[in-house]
Amino acid sequence: MASMQKRLQKELLALQNDPPPGMTLNEKSVQNTITQWIVDMEGASGTVYEGEKFQLLFKFSSRYPFDSPQVMFTGDNIPVHPHVYSNGHICLSILTEDWSPALSVQSVCLSIISMLSSCKEKHDHSSLHCLTFF
């Protein structure tokens, strides 16, 4: 457990000091626990999500970083995207079978930014299969 907390402290500091573009840590979310974070996200300029505000919920198990964090969109605005379910769950291979302890919260954030930025139009996820090549 101590190694997990040490790793999370390091990643928390990195996210606070050098967040990915359009992302900021919701400081209130880490006041009571280090195992659950909320990251505020703004859609990148020049994309179909430009200016939209989202929240990502990160949950870390005691096996982190050997197990991936659980990451989902939360709140009132869930992006309409083929890899995002209406309940906020994200279909992204690095959150499942392609996870590696070498990855970090920042790399997950960057992958989510890339996933949303590559979308050319908003699609209802219910009519598409969950693809995991991201």
N, C-alpha and C positions, 0 to 999 in steps of 0.2 A: 504494500500500500504506500509506503514511503517513497518508492521510486516513481509511482504513478503521480503522487502529489508534487514531487520535485519536477517531473516532466511538465505537468499542467501549469505550475508556477512559471516555468521558463517560457512556455507557449503563451501564457496570459500576458507576460511582460512584452514578448515580441509583438503580440497583437495590439497591445496598447501603444507601443512605441513606433511601430511600422505596419499599420494595417494595410491590407490590400485596397486598391482604389475603390471608393464608394462604400467601404465598410468601416464600421466603428463598433467597438465593444460597448454594450449597454452596461455601464459600471454598476448599476443597481443589481443586476443579475448575479454578480459574483460576490456581493457583500456577505451573504450567509453561507454559501457553499461554493467550492471550487469545481464541483462535478457537474454543474449545469450552468451554461452561459447562453446569453442572448446576444446575437450580433445583428445590429441594424445595417441594412443594405439599401443602397439606392441603385436603380437600374442605370446601366452605363449609357452615356450619351451616344447618339447615333444608332441605338438599338430600339426594338419595338417596346422595350421596357423603360426607355429613357424617362427619368424623373419619378418613376414609381418607387414607392417605399415598401420594403419588405422586412421581415424579421426572421432570422434563422435561430432555431433552438438546437444547441449542442448538448448532448448528455454523454457523460463519460463513465464507463463501468470501472470496477476495480482492476480489470485486466488491461486497461489502456496503458500503453500504446499497442499492445499485442492484439487487442480487438479494436475495431474501428469505433469512432464515436457514433452515436445515433444522431442524425442531423435531419431536421425537417423545417419547412416553412411553418410559421405560426402567426397568429393574429388575424386581423380582418382582411388582409390583402395577400392572397395566395396566388402566385403567378400562374396564368393559363399557359401551359407548356406541355409538350408530349412526354417529358420525363418527370413531371410533377403531378401527383394525384391531388384531387380536390381536398383531401384531408391534410395536405402539406408534405406528405412523404415524397422523398426524392429518389428516383431510380438512377443511380450513378454507381458504376462498377467499383470505384475506389472506396465506396462505403460498404461494399460487400466482399466479393471474391478477390478483387484486386487491391485490397487494403494491404499496406505494409507499415511496420513501425517506423520506417524512414519518412513516412508522410506526416503532415502536421495539420493543425487547424488552418494555418495560412494556406497550405496547398489545397485543402478541401475548399476553402473560400474561393481561391483562384479558379478551381475547377467549376464551381457553381457559377461564378461570373462568366467564365468561358461558355458554359452550357447555355446560359440565358442569352449571352451576346450572339451566339451563333444562330439563334432562332430568327428566321426571316418573317414569320407571321405567327400569331398566337393560334395554337391548335387546342382543341378540347382533347385532353389525354384519354378520355374514355373510349375514343374511337381508334386509338393507336396502341400498338403493343409496346411494352416497356423494353427499350433497347439499352444495352449496357456497354456500348463502345466508348462512352465518355470516360 
